[in-house]
């Protein structure tokens, strides 16, 4: 569904991402891993339009979306979350999720001023759908709590809820397990597995938590210094000497 | 949401009933000023509170509305409702133009460039003598038909009720707007542009829609004002209107609909009440504003913003 071909991004003299290619197929969970500074988040920013690639192509569902504006890419169903938790701080949990359902609601100004019956009905449905999503990620008790009084783990869940609420076809999560303890991470892993096929068609995961990555991924892409180091099944990656070296360094001779 | 609606409905009822209790030309004059301020503050708040940018040149639209109403009524003899509609449309067109330029900027840059537009318009009004009569302004704007009959008091009462009507329309549209899917998108942009974009919201577009709506409301307020004082000069583009708008919105609570209403009532009443203190009044007024900013940074009604959307499980209704 999502194809990345020879993607490159230079910041002045620094090649943050160079010549990276990989794909995400329908029904797949693909993880993007690599040491800090390997270019994982930059890759995500390039795919979602927050950065413009220096070279290379991103195609989604056969369409070339390279260099599109972020909102246009999101409207196509490529929805992402952010590494640094990003939510609408001033709103309630419900407000956050409801707002994120934006592209499924009315966008005509006239109908906003003079809502007819169908319009009111749609708005009620939106609210119910949003509440259902809040429920599904396990934040029911926090429904009407302001987002800025949530705990770190709850914020991560809210972030996922926002992304799901936007109705993604391909969901891209940037370090969803950062700041979660082992148990919470396992829970998250279980949730992610149930997502694919139900609510999203494919999942691209950027993550440092190896237990989670090995548990959920169908395929893993490893980046190092902006280049693709390896790609394969979790078992292959685990035993790949180059990957082990990138993470742990060379054994003393 | 429900609180704001009920509050506004109650305020509407009170406003309609006030002339039965409080009478006199002076009271009605204050009432008219309050209605004008409510419109102005509501329109300003749409941008400050919901787009999250500070348009320091918002008087541009007030002035355009006032001049359009003045010119159309005195030159072409157009009726009150038509001139107000024209004022709204022309102010909206200017809003589209100015917004399309300024909304690409953020923070201080937005503030300065919007201010520039207002200043340019003030200079044009001052110097394009053929059209605007320069600093002399346009005087003798004909009274609307409904304000012709009766004595001065009755005329003021008519102006007051028309003001309530216009303010009610303003608040109805604003209410529908901010609690719609579009309003939520605007708020999302205010809260966090990145999240907004990541869920498919185009920040520029929703900023612009809000900006144009605010401009149209300001235009209507300007037209109403022009008819009431029956004189328009370049000072409608000036900074004093700007300052009162700013104080009303900040004191009342930006990002809420009831805030600017409360703010407008308070500021107008306070300004009148402090007349007793003569020269001291501006100092006292300034102190009050400082106190509000220090102790109630969210404004009097700011507590509502956090509860903008709440979900209640609907009870199964009895058949």
Interface residues (C-beta under 8 A of the other chain):
Chain A: X48 X50 X69 X70 X71 X72 X74 X75 X79 X80 X81 X82 X86 X87 X88 X89 X90 X91 X92 X94 X95 X98 X99 X100 X102 X103 X105 X106 X107 X109 X112 X113 X114 X115 X123 X126 X127 X130 X131 X134 X143 X144 X146 X162 X163 X165 X166
Chain B: X173 X176 X177 X180 X181 X182 X183 X184 X185 X187 X188 X191 X192 X194 X195 X196 X197 X198 X199 X200 X201 X202 X203 X209 X255 X305 X306 X307 X308 X309 X310 X311 X313
